Amino acid sequence: MAKCIKCKADLEDGTRFCDECGAEQPAALFCDECGAELEPGVKFCDSCGCIVGGAVQSKPVTSILSSSGGAAYGLRLINKKAAAPVEAKNANEIQAAEHFAAGEKHFKNADYESAIAELSKAIELVQNNINYYIKRAMAWAKLQKPQDAISDLDEVIKMDPGLDYVYNLKGVCCRAVKDYKRAVEAYEKAIELNPANQSYKDSLKKVKVNK
């Protein structure tokens, strides 16, 4: 639940104009790299640590991730936490890696539909690579399809349940579809894995208001 910047009336998340006084509300800020919601005036994202200079204004909740491209910090973070990547040894792995590279290129160019097509081909060939799923989840989110993103994030969690970033992104997506119960569960798990992350705690407080 938000407050009107002018009359302080209670507003639902995502409200653009106050019903009481008509004042336009400022758009929410989301991290350009990991999609976490940001407080006004911050210089660094608490979730991923990136400089907030790349963050853009976006419609609250419905815009899960900002529309600009660029390499995703979240993917780099998962690469650090996951096991070291294994060099491709067979034809499927080689082809999957090529599709993944093509998908990343499309993602950086903000062509998210083409990115999903390439990443889906990679997943068809290699079903146990979490990087393929997390990248596709981010592309789904960019296309405002949080439910599809959640499905991919759940696959990642099955393969590696120890990545706090994944639970955070799942919480953002669950919040977008107003599934506040699952959003709370996701944020709580993210906090359990990374209790020092204040952004996760702030997100949990916000979603509990709507639960």
RAFEN-V867853 format. One record per residue. N is the residue number from 1. BURIAL is b if it has 16 or more other ideal C-beta (glycine too) atoms within 10 Angstrom, else e. Layout:
n=N burial=BURIAL
n=N burial=BURIAL
//
This chain:
n=1 burial=e
n=2 burial=b
n=3 burial=e
n=4 burial=b
n=5 burial=e
n=6 burial=e
n=7 burial=e
n=8 burial=e
n=9 burial=e
n=10 burial=e
n=11 burial=b
n=12 burial=e
n=13 burial=b
n=14 burial=e
n=15 burial=b
n=16 burial=e
n=17 burial=e
n=18 burial=b
n=19 burial=e
n=20 burial=e
n=21 burial=e
n=22 burial=e
n=23 burial=e
n=24 burial=e
n=25 burial=b
n=26 burial=e
n=27 burial=e
n=28 burial=b
n=29 burial=b
n=30 burial=b
n=31 burial=b
n=32 burial=b
n=33 burial=b
n=34 burial=b
n=35 burial=b
n=36 burial=b
n=37 burial=b
n=38 burial=b
n=39 burial=e
n=40 burial=e
n=41 burial=e
n=42 burial=e
n=43 burial=e
n=44 burial=e
n=45 burial=b
n=46 burial=b
n=47 burial=b
n=48 burial=b
n=49 burial=e
n=50 burial=b
n=51 burial=e
n=52 burial=b
n=53 burial=e
n=54 burial=e
n=55 burial=b
n=56 burial=e
n=57 burial=e
n=58 burial=b
n=59 burial=e
n=60 burial=b
n=61 burial=b
n=62 burial=e
n=63 burial=b
n=64 burial=b
n=65 burial=b
n=66 burial=b
n=67 burial=e
n=68 burial=e
n=69 burial=b
n=70 burial=e
n=71 burial=e
n=72 burial=b
n=73 burial=b
n=74 burial=b
n=75 burial=b
n=76 burial=e
n=77 burial=b
n=78 burial=b
n=79 burial=e
n=80 burial=e
n=81 burial=e
n=82 burial=b
n=83 burial=e
n=84 burial=e
n=85 burial=e
n=86 burial=e
n=87 burial=e
n=88 burial=e
n=89 burial=e
n=90 burial=e
n=91 burial=e
n=92 burial=e
n=93 burial=b
n=94 burial=e
n=95 burial=b
n=96 burial=b
n=97 burial=b
n=98 burial=e
n=99 burial=b
n=100 burial=b
n=101 burial=e
n=102 burial=b
n=103 burial=b
n=104 burial=b
n=105 burial=e
n=106 burial=b
n=107 burial=b
n=108 burial=e
n=109 burial=e
n=110 burial=e
n=111 burial=b
n=112 burial=b
n=113 burial=e
n=114 burial=b
n=115 burial=b
n=116 burial=b
n=117 burial=b
n=118 burial=b
n=119 burial=b
n=120 burial=e
n=121 burial=b
n=122 burial=b
n=123 burial=b
n=124 burial=e
n=125 burial=b
n=126 burial=b
n=127 burial=e
n=128 burial=e
n=129 burial=b
n=130 burial=b
n=131 burial=b
n=132 burial=b
n=133 burial=b
n=134 burial=b
n=135 burial=b
n=136 burial=b
n=137 burial=b
n=138 burial=b
n=139 burial=b
n=140 burial=b
n=141 burial=b
n=142 burial=b
n=143 burial=b
n=144 burial=e
n=145 burial=b
n=146 burial=b
n=147 burial=e
n=148 burial=b
n=149 burial=b
n=150 burial=b
n=151 burial=e
n=152 burial=b
n=153 burial=b
n=154 burial=e
n=155 burial=b
n=156 burial=b
n=157 burial=b
n=158 burial=e
n=159 burial=e
n=160 burial=e
n=161 burial=e
n=162 burial=e
n=163 burial=b
n=164 burial=b
n=165 burial=b
n=166 burial=b
n=167 burial=b
n=168 burial=b
n=169 burial=b
n=170 burial=b
n=171 burial=b
n=172 burial=b
n=173 burial=b
n=174 burial=b
n=175 burial=b
n=176 burial=b
n=177 burial=b
n=178 burial=e
n=179 burial=b
n=180 burial=b
n=181 burial=e
n=182 burial=b
n=183 burial=b
n=184 burial=b
n=185 burial=e
n=186 burial=b
n=187 burial=b
n=188 burial=b
n=189 burial=b
n=190 burial=b
n=191 burial=b
n=192 burial=e
n=193 burial=b
n=194 burial=b
n=195 burial=e
n=196 burial=e
n=197 burial=b
n=198 burial=e
n=199 burial=b
n=200 burial=b
n=201 burial=b
n=202 burial=b
n=203 burial=b
n=204 burial=b
n=205 burial=e
n=206 burial=b
n=207 burial=b
n=208 burial=e
n=209 burial=e
n=210 burial=e
n=211 burial=e
//
